[in-house]
Amino acid sequence: MNDLDHTRYCEEIVRQTDLLRAVLVGADLSTKVSTCPGWTLGHLARHVGGAHRWVETIVRTKSSQDVPEDMVPGHTGPGDAEPAALDAWLEEGAQKTADTLRAAGPDAKVWTWNGDNRAAFWARRQTHDTVVHRADAAIAAGIVFELDPGIAADTIDEWLELVAWSQSTGADEQANELRGAGRSLHLHATDVPGAEWLIEFGEDGFTWRRAHEKATVALRGPLTDVLQVFYRRLPPGSDRVEVLGDAALLDFWLERATFG
């Protein structure tokens, strides 16, 4: 299902951070981020950079447990009044995280919050966390969000895996409600061949696979827009996508699909 390897994820952490930095350079860091209520662009930058350093610390120390933020070197980051320092901090943190993950290798044993206690989890998670927050920044700045199709498809794959994990473990009560036999959801990227997903609801939960099949509701559009709807960064009523069938089922999914 996933054709990307550990090395590529390490590269993407840096690449996606560089693209995020390009959005932030010269921007008003006090601009509100509508897709992350309560955040500004400055908050977003410090969240991303802090997360990178947190993961770097976990992997570098081969920690077997969560590491408190106050134990992470340089976690806080510069304030909005120091945009150049903030940019350099973002760049340094992404590179350091990628280097540490690359040196550790994908199978290094480290703490994670979902039980997949390998460095590979963090390389993939930090790639997609940075991708989605880059979309947040692009939306706040009013610019077009673009993404490599392979990364975009894997971002959807990972999201589905995490929501399924959340449901199977009971980590989130809302995800537990994603059940009910006889209903299905089809995601169809109209610009990337093969970028389609079928989510089927059952009495015990939901399953998913890559497939082109009729469903109770279908979400169609360019892959990056389908991704943004799926991550609740773009409303399903946007004219950039098309919803065919039972729109209420798509809303039902979007309101409950989370991993805690």
C-alpha positions as CSV (number, residue, x, y, z in Angstrom):
1,M,0.0,0.0,0.0
2,N,2.8,2.4,0.9
3,D,5.7,2.7,-1.7
4,L,7.6,5.4,0.2
5,D,10.7,4.4,2.3
6,H,12.4,5.7,5.4
7,T,14.9,7.7,3.4
8,R,12.2,9.4,1.4
9,Y,10.3,10.4,4.6
10,C,13.5,11.9,6.1
11,E,13.9,13.9,2.9
12,E,10.3,15.0,2.9
13,I,10.5,16.3,6.5
14,V,13.1,18.8,5.3
15,R,11.4,19.5,1.9
16,Q,8.0,20.1,3.4
17,T,9.5,22.4,6.1
18,D,11.3,24.4,3.5
19,L,8.0,24.8,1.6
20,L,6.3,25.9,4.9
21,R,9.2,28.4,5.5
22,A,8.6,29.9,2.1
23,V,5.0,30.6,3.0
24,L,6.0,32.2,6.3
25,V,8.9,34.4,5.1
26,G,7.6,37.9,4.9
27,A,4.1,36.9,6.2
28,D,2.4,38.6,9.1
29,L,2.9,36.0,11.8
30,S,-0.1,37.3,13.7
31,T,-2.4,36.2,10.9
32,K,-5.1,33.8,12.3
33,V,-5.1,30.3,11.0
34,S,-8.8,29.5,10.4
35,T,-8.2,25.7,10.1
36,C,-6.5,25.7,13.6
37,P,-8.8,27.7,15.8
38,G,-6.8,29.8,18.3
39,W,-3.6,29.7,16.3
40,T,-1.7,32.3,14.4
41,L,1.0,31.6,11.8
42,G,3.5,32.2,14.5
43,H,1.8,29.5,16.7
44,L,1.8,27.1,13.8
45,A,5.5,27.6,13.1
46,R,6.4,27.0,16.7
47,H,4.1,23.9,16.8
48,V,5.8,22.3,13.8
49,G,9.3,23.2,14.9
50,G,8.6,22.0,18.5
51,A,7.2,18.7,17.2
52,H,10.3,18.1,15.1
53,R,12.6,18.7,18.1
54,W,10.4,16.5,20.3
55,V,10.6,13.6,17.9
56,E,14.3,14.2,17.4
57,T,14.9,13.9,21.2
58,I,12.8,10.7,21.4
59,V,14.7,9.0,18.6
60,R,18.2,10.4,19.5
61,T,17.9,9.2,23.1
62,K,16.1,6.0,22.1
63,S,13.5,6.8,24.7
64,S,11.1,4.1,25.8
65,Q,8.6,6.6,27.1
66,D,7.1,10.0,26.2
67,V,9.5,12.9,26.7
68,P,8.1,16.1,28.4
69,E,8.4,19.2,26.3
70,D,10.5,20.9,28.9
71,M,13.1,18.2,28.4
72,V,13.4,18.9,24.7
73,P,16.3,21.3,23.8
74,G,15.1,24.4,22.0
75,H,11.5,23.3,22.0
76,T,9.9,26.7,22.5
77,G,11.4,28.6,19.6
78,P,11.8,32.3,18.9
79,G,8.8,34.7,19.0
80,D,7.1,36.6,16.3
81,A,9.3,39.6,16.8
82,E,12.3,37.5,15.5
83,P,11.1,36.2,12.1
84,A,14.6,35.5,10.8
85,A,15.5,33.6,14.0
86,L,12.2,31.7,13.8
87,D,12.9,30.7,10.2
88,A,16.4,29.5,11.0
89,W,15.0,27.6,14.0
90,L,12.5,25.8,11.7
91,E,15.2,25.0,9.2
92,E,17.6,23.6,11.8
93,G,15.0,21.5,13.6
94,A,13.8,19.8,10.5
95,Q,17.3,19.0,9.3
96,K,18.4,17.7,12.7
97,T,15.2,15.6,13.0
98,A,15.8,14.1,9.5
99,D,19.5,13.4,10.2
100,T,18.7,11.7,13.5
101,L,15.9,9.6,12.0
102,R,18.2,8.6,9.1
103,A,21.0,7.7,11.4
104,A,18.8,5.6,13.6
105,G,17.2,3.7,10.7
106,P,13.6,2.7,10.4
107,D,13.6,-0.2,12.8
108,A,15.2,1.6,15.8
109,K,13.1,0.9,18.9
110,V,11.7,4.1,20.3
111,W,8.5,5.2,22.1
112,T,5.5,6.1,20.0
113,W,1.9,6.8,21.1
114,N,0.3,4.1,18.9
115,G,2.4,1.0,19.8
116,D,4.4,0.9,16.5
117,N,7.6,1.5,18.5
118,R,9.9,2.1,15.6
119,A,11.6,5.2,14.3
120,A,9.8,4.6,10.9
121,F,6.6,5.7,12.6
122,W,8.0,9.1,13.4
123,A,9.5,9.7,10.0
124,R,6.2,9.1,8.3
125,R,4.1,10.9,11.0
126,Q,6.3,14.0,10.9
127,T,6.2,14.1,7.1
128,H,2.4,14.2,7.1
129,D,2.0,16.4,10.1
130,T,4.2,19.0,8.4
131,V,2.3,18.5,5.1
132,V,-1.0,19.3,6.7
133,H,0.2,22.3,8.7
134,R,1.8,23.6,5.5
135,A,-1.7,23.4,4.0
136,D,-3.0,25.4,7.1
137,A,-0.4,28.0,6.4
138,A,-1.2,28.2,2.7
139,I,-4.9,28.7,3.5
140,A,-4.1,31.4,6.1
141,A,-1.8,33.2,3.6
142,G,-4.3,32.9,0.7
143,I,-2.0,30.9,-1.6
144,V,-2.5,27.7,-3.5
145,F,-1.5,24.5,-1.7
146,E,0.3,22.0,-4.0
147,L,1.7,18.6,-3.1
148,D,3.5,15.7,-4.8
149,P,0.8,13.1,-5.6
150,G,2.6,10.2,-4.0
151,I,3.0,12.1,-0.7
152,A,-0.7,13.3,-0.9
153,A,-1.9,9.7,-1.4
154,D,0.2,8.4,1.5
155,T,-1.1,11.2,3.7
156,I,-4.6,9.8,3.1
157,D,-3.4,6.2,3.7
158,E,-1.8,7.2,7.0
159,W,-4.9,9.1,8.1
160,L,-7.1,6.0,7.5
161,E,-4.6,3.8,9.3
162,L,-4.5,6.1,12.3
163,V,-8.3,6.4,12.5
164,A,-8.6,2.6,12.2
165,W,-6.1,2.2,15.0
166,S,-8.0,4.7,17.1
167,Q,-11.2,2.8,16.6
168,S,-9.7,-0.6,17.3
169,T,-8.0,0.5,20.5
170,G,-10.8,2.7,21.8
171,A,-8.4,5.6,21.9
172,D,-11.1,8.0,20.7
173,E,-14.9,7.7,21.4
174,Q,-15.8,9.5,18.2
175,A,-13.9,7.1,16.0
176,N,-15.7,4.3,17.7
177,E,-19.0,5.5,16.2
178,L,-17.7,4.9,12.6
179,R,-19.7,1.8,12.1
180,G,-23.1,0.6,10.7
181,A,-23.3,-2.1,8.0
182,G,-24.5,-1.3,4.5
183,R,-22.8,2.1,4.1
184,S,-19.7,3.1,2.3
185,L,-17.6,6.1,1.2
186,H,-15.6,6.4,-2.0
187,L,-12.7,8.9,-2.4
188,H,-11.8,9.6,-6.0
189,A,-9.0,11.8,-7.1
190,T,-9.8,12.9,-10.6
191,D,-6.3,14.0,-11.6
192,V,-4.2,11.0,-10.4
193,P,-4.8,7.5,-11.8
194,G,-5.4,4.9,-9.1
195,A,-5.8,7.4,-6.3
196,E,-9.1,6.0,-5.0
197,W,-10.2,4.6,-1.7
198,L,-13.2,2.7,-0.6
199,I,-14.2,2.9,3.1
200,E,-16.8,0.3,4.2
201,F,-18.7,0.5,7.4
202,G,-19.6,-2.7,9.3
203,E,-21.2,-3.6,12.7
204,D,-17.7,-3.9,14.2
205,G,-16.1,-0.8,12.7
206,F,-14.9,0.2,9.3
207,T,-12.4,-1.2,6.8
208,W,-10.7,0.5,3.8
209,R,-8.8,-0.3,0.7
210,R,-7.7,1.2,-2.5
211,A,-10.5,0.6,-5.0
212,H,-12.8,2.0,-7.6
213,E,-16.4,1.0,-6.6
214,K,-19.8,2.5,-6.2
215,A,-20.5,3.7,-2.7
216,T,-23.2,5.3,-0.6
217,V,-21.4,8.6,-1.1
218,A,-18.4,9.7,-3.2
219,L,-16.1,12.6,-2.8
220,R,-14.5,13.6,-6.1
221,G,-11.9,16.2,-7.1
222,P,-8.2,16.9,-7.5
223,L,-6.1,14.8,-5.0
224,T,-4.9,17.7,-3.0
225,D,-8.5,19.0,-2.5
226,V,-9.8,15.6,-1.6
227,L,-7.0,15.4,0.9
228,Q,-7.9,18.8,2.4
229,V,-11.6,17.8,2.7
230,F,-10.6,14.6,4.3
231,Y,-8.4,16.4,6.9
232,R,-11.2,19.0,7.4
233,R,-9.1,21.8,5.9
234,L,-11.6,22.4,3.0
235,P,-15.4,22.2,3.4
236,P,-17.1,19.4,1.5
237,G,-19.4,22.1,0.0
238,S,-16.4,23.7,-1.8
239,D,-16.8,24.1,-5.5
240,R,-13.3,22.5,-5.9
241,V,-14.8,19.1,-5.1
242,E,-18.0,17.2,-5.9
243,V,-20.0,15.1,-3.4
244,L,-22.3,12.5,-5.0
245,G,-24.9,10.5,-3.0
246,D,-25.5,10.7,0.7
247,A,-23.7,13.8,1.8
248,A,-24.8,13.3,5.4
249,L,-22.6,10.1,5.5
250,L,-19.6,12.1,4.5
251,D,-20.4,14.7,7.2
252,F,-20.8,11.8,9.7
253,W,-17.3,10.5,8.8
254,L,-15.7,14.0,8.9
255,E,-17.2,14.8,12.3
256,R,-15.8,11.5,13.9
257,A,-12.6,10.5,12.0
258,T,-9.9,11.3,14.5
259,F,-7.1,9.5,16.4
260,G,-7.4,11.3,19.7
